């Protein structure tokens, strides 16, 4: 195959294929050869030209789950039209409606058997999303008075870890009633942390993912 004049296209194809395979088979059960076979027209050498290892691939894969909403999130973060609390609520709703969340929901029966994928997702949340997006917005809210907390960093980390793991229906399966009870408890907990941003519209989105997961389990 002739060398692609636009390596970005090749990189994106590799990452798209890897994401599908990591979700379907699990990170540990996916090999570089599996990615080669999935693509059909690239060699191992072509993949190693762009990525030194499978670990380097997953480090690039996770952020792509949410790439489509990056520009919207940045626009909200830098806006002067909203309070910090309003910004936090808006970015959460946009993130929940991101197509990447549906991918995770569809793959949910395998996610609990995919520890490397979950670990990388959590690492990306704590090391990138929290310090670059969530914590700065909470600090904005403290400044404008819409958020009351003495611990913006800890609140940001606690909220995002619980949001991505404990309340995530793709990780811990619940019936409709169990999930609603869980959400209502989490809603009160988040309000007690000083960021009352969870509402019925978010429950509706999350319940939609839970329903997809329930269907995939049958």
Secondary structure in CASP SS format (residue, H / E / C, confidence):
PFRMAT SS
TARGET T0000
AUTHOR 0000-0000-0000
METHOD secondary structure of the structure
MODEL  1
X C 1.00
X C 1.00
X C 1.00
X C 1.00
X C 1.00
X C 1.00
X H 1.00
X H 1.00
X H 1.00
X H 1.00
X H 1.00
X H 1.00
X H 1.00
X H 1.00
X H 1.00
X H 1.00
X H 1.00
X H 1.00
X H 1.00
X H 1.00
X H 1.00
X H 1.00
X H 1.00
X H 1.00
X H 1.00
X C 1.00
X C 1.00
X C 1.00
X C 1.00
X C 1.00
X C 1.00
X H 1.00
X H 1.00
X H 1.00
X H 1.00
X H 1.00
X H 1.00
X H 1.00
X H 1.00
X C 1.00
X C 1.00
X C 1.00
X C 1.00
X H 1.00
X H 1.00
X H 1.00
X H 1.00
X H 1.00
X H 1.00
X H 1.00
X C 1.00
X C 1.00
X C 1.00
X H 1.00
X H 1.00
X H 1.00
X H 1.00
X H 1.00
X H 1.00
X H 1.00
X H 1.00
X H 1.00
X H 1.00
X H 1.00
X C 1.00
X C 1.00
X H 1.00
X H 1.00
X H 1.00
X H 1.00
X H 1.00
X H 1.00
X H 1.00
X H 1.00
X H 1.00
X H 1.00
X H 1.00
X H 1.00
X C 1.00
X C 1.00
X C 1.00
X C 1.00
X C 1.00
X H 1.00
X H 1.00
X H 1.00
X H 1.00
X H 1.00
X H 1.00
X H 1.00
X H 1.00
X H 1.00
X H 1.00
X H 1.00
X H 1.00
X H 1.00
X C 1.00
X C 1.00
X H 1.00
X H 1.00
X H 1.00
X H 1.00
X H 1.00
X H 1.00
X H 1.00
X H 1.00
X C 1.00
X H 1.00
X H 1.00
X H 1.00
X H 1.00
X C 1.00
X C 1.00
X C 1.00
X H 1.00
X H 1.00
X H 1.00
X H 1.00
X H 1.00
X H 1.00
X H 1.00
X H 1.00
X H 1.00
X H 1.00
X H 1.00
X H 1.00
X H 1.00
X H 1.00
X H 1.00
X H 1.00
X H 1.00
X H 1.00
X H 1.00
X H 1.00
X H 1.00
X H 1.00
X H 1.00
X H 1.00
X H 1.00
X H 1.00
X H 1.00
X H 1.00
X H 1.00
X H 1.00
X C 1.00
X C 1.00
X C 1.00
X C 1.00
X C 1.00
X C 1.00
X C 1.00
X H 1.00
X H 1.00
X H 1.00
X H 1.00
X H 1.00
X H 1.00
X H 1.00
X H 1.00
X H 1.00
X H 1.00
X H 1.00
X H 1.00
X H 1.00
X H 1.00
X H 1.00
X C 1.00
X C 1.00
X C 1.00
X C 1.00
X C 1.00
X C 1.00
X C 1.00
X C 1.00
X C 1.00
X H 1.00
X H 1.00
X H 1.00
X H 1.00
X H 1.00
X H 1.00
X H 1.00
X H 1.00
X H 1.00
X H 1.00
X H 1.00
X H 1.00
X H 1.00
X H 1.00
X H 1.00
X H 1.00
X H 1.00
X C 1.00
X C 1.00
X C 1.00
X C 1.00
X C 1.00
X C 1.00
X C 1.00
X H 1.00
X H 1.00
X H 1.00
X H 1.00
X H 1.00
X H 1.00
X H 1.00
X H 1.00
X H 1.00
X H 1.00
X H 1.00
X H 1.00
X H 1.00
X H 1.00
X H 1.00
X H 1.00
X H 1.00
X H 1.00
X C 1.00
END
